[in-house]
Amino acid sequence: MTGTPLLQVEGLTAGYGGAVAVDGLSLSVAAGEAVALLGANGAGKSTLLKAILGLVPAMGGRIRLAGEEIGALAPERRVRRGLGYVPEGRRVFPGMSVRDNLEVASWLGRAERVRDLERVFALFPALEGKAEERAWRLSGGQQQMLAVGRALMGRPRVLLLDEPSLGLSPKLAGEVFAAVRAIAGTGTAVLVAEQSAARALSAAGRVVLLRLGRAVHDGPVETLPGDALRDAFLGG
Ligand SMILES: Nc1ncnc2c1ncn2[C@@H]1O[C@H](COP(=O)(O)OP(=O)(O)OP(=O)(O)O)[C@@H](O)[C@H]1O
């Protein structure tokens, strides 16, 4: 970890038609850091990720990527500046091959695309063996890996992941989180929203706990008070 804040969110407020779901939230993620965003169902995790990407409009606050304000940019321009996003639910093109799913996610030239494809296959060897298979034939865990791989083809400096372990067996979820650690290890800033605290904490160095759209704890995983998790999830 270099300590450079690649993603800085300051006082971000966002929601739906006047209903606030993220309420004046601030957080930052450094290069090489994996931050777990935890909170109960409805705490605002998905809304925060979507607001960072611009899919949900912000009602206030700032979003900076490597020091540059990106809050006024359209989502695709934020992606080109270096944001990667893996939405909940493993969005892949089921009828396309694994290789094509990855290749169409890249806007770079052929040489870079080939290199990025190799990097994704190195990170997820299970995908390399299935490169020519249609994506619908993959297991749930492999589809999640493919969804993450697609986001990596854009060479994100900041990767936002929404509940990557949803519906996966503990073993497959463990593989996905091992990949999350490896991605952060390459210098990417990773923000991963999860409902499964134990899994996310195993991969993250820092945790931000959300409750009713506000950050109620932000600090290293080791310093997370035992009752903070319970309070955030059970409303104590
Ligand atoms: N499309 C939407 N329209 C209106 N309200 C929404 C919409 N999506 C989410 N909300 C509301 O915003 C609040 C935060 O929801 P959000 O999905 O961000 O929470 P979450 O922490 O990601 O929960 P989950 O784990 O269930 O996805 C909730 O009160 C939810 O009902």
The ligand as an ORCA input file, in Angstrom:
! r2SCAN-3c Opt
* xyz 0 1
  N     -34.131      1.929     -7.104
  C     -34.490      2.351     -5.887
  N     -35.547      3.176     -5.735
  C     -35.922      3.638     -4.507
  N     -35.289      3.290     -3.353
  C     -34.243      2.457     -3.447
  C     -33.787      1.944     -4.709
  N     -32.719      1.142     -4.481
  C     -32.511      1.148     -3.136
  N     -33.421      1.937     -2.528
  C     -33.499      2.224     -1.087
  O     -32.282      2.838     -0.691
  C     -31.874      2.352      0.583
  C     -30.470      1.760      0.480
  O     -30.517      0.610     -0.375
  P     -29.218     -0.112     -0.927
  O     -29.654     -1.100     -1.952
  O     -28.221      0.909     -1.301
  O     -28.726     -0.853      0.370
  P     -27.677     -2.049      0.497
  O     -26.924     -1.767      1.738
  O     -26.906     -2.167     -0.755
  O     -28.589     -3.295      0.701
  P     -28.597     -4.665     -0.131
  O     -27.525     -5.454      0.479
  O     -29.954     -5.187      0.126
  O     -28.362     -4.321     -1.580
  C     -32.919      1.347      1.035
  O     -33.820      2.013      1.875
  C     -33.581      0.947     -0.267
  O     -34.936      0.600     -0.040
*
